[in-house]
Amino acid sequence: MHVLIGKQSSKQVKSPLNYIGGKFRLLDQVLPLFPKQIDTFVDLFAGGCNIGLNVKAEKIICNDNLKFLIEMYQQFQGNNLNTILEHIDNQINKFNLSLTNEEGYKKLREYYNTHKNALDLFVLIAFSFNHQIRFNNSHEFNNPFGRERSSFNDTMKSNLIYFIRKIQSINVKFTCFDFDKFDLSGLTSTDFVYCDPPYLITTGTYNDGKRGFTGWNEIQEHKLLHLLDSLQQRNIKFALSNVLEHKGKANKSLQDWLSKNDFLHINYIQTNYANSNYQTLVRDKDASVEVLVTNYEPERVKSNLSLF
């Protein structure tokens, strides 16, 4: 089944991180497609945690293979909010961080790479170019300074406060495994697995495997699809975010998998709201055709079929 999902409005907790591929602006399309009752929710590629922290479930597991990111979340979860904010302010003052002090930023970056304090990583991200997270092959943070653009501004501070309050108030666990090493054996039919992997046909540098962490390629893509097949065999619901097409490229592996499995449902996600239907998307050679693939028919789709 192919369905185009429209936009809703809702209030959500936003990640304080500008994570590549983050799903915050798509939450109102994606979340209504999830099962209404979930015991354990597993996000195998949690990233900025925009999905995991806005899902209603008895237990939430946010997993990512970037250990420094997970360590930061664990520090957010295990420390008093005021203690965290005081540490951030102290480091900003200690290194005289500002919109223009590149030297101070580089000193903090060197200090972090030596000591690997998880809260210092967040301070670095706040002042780095586009608030992005980049490591080299030696696991040293190497994102450049965000001159006259990046800082620990009021919006980022507000997002951080709500984020910390959220993870300290719900049943969420942060884990660090490659997706194919994560133990899914204990899941049952009342649990749910969400996958938002690096997109095979996009050009993000996090895909290349040259950052000291596992990259993404055809082999990884097939491993993930095989894992999803195994979940289907165990009657465990899952959802996969991905793109079928991107700037003229097609994800052949994904398309072949979809064509071979009639239990799958393809829900088209609007990433550009100027385009109102799938036919418009496929006529645009530069369009990115994003989908949420599920192994069940979402309730929202059932109740809105007459609209499409």
N, C-alpha and C positions, 0 to 999 in steps of 0.2 A: 504494500500500500504506500502511495506517495501523497504526502500532505504538506502544504505550506502553512507554517504557524505564524500568526500575527503577534502584535505587541500588546502587552497589558501594562498596568501600572501597579507598583507595590513598593514598600519600603524594605530595604535589605541592608545587611551589614556588608560594607565594602572593605576589601583588603587594603592595608596601608601600603602595599607593594604594587608597583607598576609592572606586573608580571607579564612577560610576552605570552600572548595567547589567552590572557585572562578573560573570564566569561561574565564579568559583572554586568555589562550592558545587555547581555543575552539571558540573564536570569529569568526574566518574566516570560521568555519563550520556552526555556529549557525545563525549569522546575515543574510547571504544570503537566509535563509529559512523564514525570516520574510516578511510580506507584504511590498510592495514597497512604498505605501502611508499610513501613519499613522497620524491621528490627535492627539489623546492623547494616549501615551504609558504608561502603568501601570506595574511596576515591584513590585509584591506583596512581594517578599523576596529579597530585593535589595542587602543585604550583602555589599560587597566591591564596588558595583556599576559598575563593569566592563561591564555589559550588558547595563544598562540604559544610561550610558554616551557615549556610542558608537552607539546608535540607532539614526536613522534619523526620527524625529517626530516633529510636531508643538509644542507639550507640553509633558513633561516627568514628571512622578511621581515616585519617588523612595521611597518605603515603607519598613520598617523593624520594628519588635516588640522590638528590642533592643534600648531603648530610649537614652542611653548614646552615642551610635553610631550615631543616627540621630542628636542629639544635637551637636556632633562634626562636622558633615557635615554642619549643619546650621551655625556654627561659621566659617567654611571655606568659606561659601557662603557670609556671611554678613560682613566680615572683610577684610581690605586691606591686600594684599599678603605680603608686607614688614612687616606689624604689626604682622602677624602670624609667619613669619620666625624669627623675633626678639624675640617673646615670646618663641619660641622653643629654640633658642640659649641662652636666658637668663636663662631658667630653666636648661638646660644642664650645664651651668656654675655655677649656684646657688647650684645645688646638686652634682656638680663634676662628672657627669655621664661619663662613659667610658666603654670599653669592659671588665674591670676587677673590677670596683667599685660596688660590690653588695650592700654594705651598703648605698651608695648614692641612688641606685635604690629603695631600701626598704623605704628610707625616703621619696622619691618622691611618692611612692605608698601609703604610709600612708597619705601624704599631700593631694593627689588626693581623697582618700576615705573619707577624712574629708570635703574637699571643693568642690569636683566634678566640677572642671573647665574643660570644654570640650577640650580645647587645651592641657591641661596637660595630658589628656588621650592619645592623639597622641604621646606625648613625652614618656610616659610609654610604649606604644606599640612598639615604635622604639627600646627600650632597653630590651624588654621582650623576653622570650624564643620563638624562631621562629616567632617573631613579632605577636604573637597571642593574641586574645581578650578572656579573661575568667573572669567571675564574680562568686562569691559564692552566696549562697541563701539569703544573706543579702545585695546583690548588691554591694559588695566590690570587686574591681579588685584584682584578686589573682594569676595571671600568674607569674611564677617564673622568675628570672633574666636570661637573655641570655648570660651568661658568654662566652667571647671570640668569640661570634658569632653575636650578635645583637647590632646595633647602628644606629644612624641617619646618615647613610652613603650617599655618593654622589648619588647613584642610587635611594635611597628612597627619597632624597631631590628633585631630578629631577622629579620623578613620582608625588610627592606632588605638585610641582609648576604647572605642566601641568594639574593636576587634579583640582586644585583651579581655574586656568584660565578657564578651561572648564566649571565648574559649575557656574562661574560668567558671562559667555558669552552666555549661552543657557537658554531656558525657562524650568527650572527644579525645582520641588518642592519636599522637603523631608518631609515625614510623618511617624508617629509612631503608628501603629495599629496591632493587631493580624490580620492575613489575613481574618478571617471570620467576623471581625468587620469593615473592610474597606468598605466604601460606593461606590459600583459600579453602583448604580442605574442611574446615569447620563450618563453612557457610551452609545454610539451608534455603528452602524455597521462600522463606519469609525475609531473606536478606536481599541486598541489592548492590551491584557493582557498577560504578561509573568510571569510564575511561576517556580521558582527554589527552591523548599522546601527542608528541611532536608530529606535525603534519608532514608526511613524506614528501609532498610535492611543493612545499613552500621553501623559502630560502633562509630561514632563521639560522643564525650561527650556532644556536644551541643544538642543532641537529648533527653537527659535523663530527662529533666524537673527539674533538681536538681540545677540549676544555678540561681534561682530566676526569671526565665522567663518561658513562656509556652514551654513545651517539645514537642516531636513529637512521635506519636504512631498510632495505627490502627484507632483510633477514628478521629484524626486529618487528617489522609490520606483520610478517607472516606468523611469528611467534604469538603476537597479540591476538590475531584472528583465530589461531588455533586454541588459545586460552579461552576465548569467547565461545568457541564451539564446545569446549568441555563444560563450560557453565550451562549452556543450553541442554546438554545431555543430562545434567544434574537438576534440571528444572529451576535454575537460579536466574532471576531476571537481571538483565544488564542494559546499559546504554553506552553507546560509543559516539563521541563527538569527532568529526573529521570533515575533510573537504573532498568532494568528488572531482572538482575541477578548480584550477587556479591559474589565472593568466595564460590560458591556452593549454596548460598541462592537464592530463587526466591521471587520476590514481587508479591505474589498471588493476592492481592487486585488490583494492577495495571493491572496485566495480565487479570483478570476477567473483569475489566472495558473495556479494549481494545477489548476483544473478543465479548462484548455485543453491541458495538457501531461501526457501519460500516462507520460513518462519520469521523472517526479518521484516521490520516496518521502517520505512524511510520517511523521516520528518524533516522537511526543508526549513532551514533557519534563515530568517531575514537579517543579514548583516548590513544591508543598505536599504533603509526603509523607503527610499525613492523607488525601488523596484518592488512592485506589488505582487508579482507572481513568478512562478518558476520559468514560464515561457520567456518572460523578459530577461531573466537571469541567463538562460542558456544562449540567448542571442547576443549577449555582451561578451565579446571574446576575452575581455580583461576581468570578467566577473570571477569571484571566488564563490563556488557553490558549496555552502556549508550545510551539513546535515547532522541530525541526531538519529542514529540507528538503534532501534530497540528490538528485543526478541519477544515483545508483547505489543498488543494494541493499546496505546495510552488512552486513559479514560477521557481526557480532554478531546482527543481526536474523535472518539466515538460520539461525543455530544455536539461536535461542531462540523460534522461531515457535510451538512447541508449548506455550509458557507462557502464551500470550495467546488 
